[in-house]
């Protein structure tokens, strides 16, 4: 298992859990990211910028900061 921030572009992973507090978990749920979802990294902004992901389970796309991406624990499909 790795952090979402370490996943290369175009790879598909499964969300295993979150390493954060209740507030962060609630925010990710509002963004449509849940444990068990299949996620694909679409692009990574340079210089420590955001990570743009697509939730293949729900079809949503969202950009998240690297600080939050470090706390999303994923596993390769």
C-alpha positions in Angstrom: 0.0 0.0 0.0 1.2 3.5 -0.9 0.1 7.1 -0.6 -1.9 8.6 -3.5 0.9 11.2 -4.0 3.3 8.4 -5.0 1.0 7.0 -7.8 2.2 7.7 -11.4 -0.1 9.4 -13.9 -2.6 7.1 -15.7 -2.3 4.3 -13.0 -5.5 2.9 -11.5 -5.6 2.3 -7.7 -8.2 1.3 -5.1 -8.7 3.6 -2.1 -8.0 1.5 1.1 -8.4 4.2 3.7 -7.4 7.6 5.1 -4.7 8.6 7.5 -6.3 11.7 8.9 -8.8 13.1 11.2 -12.6 13.2 11.0 -12.6 16.6 9.3 -10.4 15.5 6.5 -12.3 12.2 6.1 -15.6 14.1 5.9 -14.1 16.5 3.3 -13.0 13.6 1.1 -16.4 12.0 1.4 -17.9 15.3 0.2 -15.6 15.3 -2.8 -16.8 11.8 -3.6 -13.8 9.8 -2.5 -14.6 6.7 -0.4 -12.8 3.6 0.6 -13.1 0.9 -2.1 -13.3 3.4 -4.9 -11.2 2.9 -8.0 -9.2 6.1 -8.7 -7.1 7.0 -11.8 -4.5 9.8 -11.6 -5.1 12.1 -14.6 -2.3 14.6 -14.1 0.1 16.1 -11.5 0.8 19.8 -11.5 4.5 20.7 -11.3 6.3 22.3 -8.4 4.2 20.6 -5.7 0.8 21.5 -7.2 -2.5 19.7 -7.1 -3.2 16.1 -8.3 -6.1 15.8 -10.7 -7.9 12.4 -10.3 -10.9 10.6 -11.7 -13.1 8.4 -9.6 -13.9 5.5 -11.9 -16.5 4.2 -9.5 -18.7 7.4 -9.5 -17.3 9.1 -12.6 -16.4 12.3 -10.8 -13.2 14.3 -11.4 -11.5 16.4 -8.8 -8.2 18.2 -8.0 -6.8 17.7 -4.5 -3.7 19.1 -2.9 -0.6 17.0 -2.2 -1.1 17.4 1.6 -4.4 15.6 1.4 -3.2 13.1 -1.2 -0.4 12.0 1.1 -3.1 10.9 3.6 -5.1 8.8 1.1 -3.8 5.2 1.3 -4.2 3.2 -1.9 -3.3 -0.1 -3.4 -2.6 -1.0 -7.0 -5.3 -2.9 -8.9 
